[in-house]
Amino acid sequence: MEVELHLPECSSLKEKRSVIRHLLETARRRFAVSASEVDHHDLHQRAALGFAVVAPTAGRVDEILDTVERLVWSEPRATVLSCARHWLDLDP
């Protein structure tokens, strides 16, 4: 899943990193997902976060990503601009 964020209250990269670090570490710890900032590294009011998860069923992946998405939406210092899910299915 890729989430594009606007961080209107961040006036520096240091402030941005605080918000992003909180979201990424919380998602990793609570939901056992892989998480990283994937774009807009040099902009202090924009961020793109990527989340990846492996589960036995697509339904379980959806449940986990839904909880991660709710976490991101609940962050008061960030506005979600877009959220997209990309699937990799290895079944022949």
Residue pairs with C-beta under 8 A, 6 or more apart in sequence:
1 50
1 51
1 52
1 65
1 68
1 69
1 83
1 84
1 85
1 86
2 38
2 48
2 49
2 50
2 51
2 83
2 84
2 86
3 48
3 49
3 50
3 51
3 69
3 72
3 80
3 82
3 83
4 46
4 47
4 48
4 80
4 81
4 82
4 83
5 46
5 47
5 48
5 49
5 72
5 78
5 79
5 80
5 81
6 45
6 46
6 78
6 79
6 81
7 15
7 16
7 19
7 44
7 45
7 46
7 47
7 77
7 78
7 79
8 45
8 79
9 15
9 77
10 16
10 19
10 44
10 45
10 77
11 44
12 44
13 42
13 44
15 44
16 44
16 45
16 47
19 47
19 75
19 77
19 78
20 37
20 47
20 49
22 75
23 35
23 49
23 71
23 72
23 75
23 78
24 35
24 36
24 37
24 49
26 71
27 33
27 35
27 51
27 68
27 71
27 72
28 34
28 35
30 67
30 71
31 53
31 64
31 67
31 68
31 71
32 53
32 64
33 51
33 52
33 53
33 64
33 65
33 68
34 51
34 52
34 53
35 49
35 50
35 51
35 52
35 68
36 49
36 50
37 47
37 48
37 49
37 50
38 48
38 49
38 50
39 47
39 48
40 46
40 47
40 48
47 78
49 72
51 65
51 68
53 61
53 64
53 65
53 68
54 61
55 61
55 64
58 87
58 89
65 85
69 83
72 78
72 80
72 83
73 80
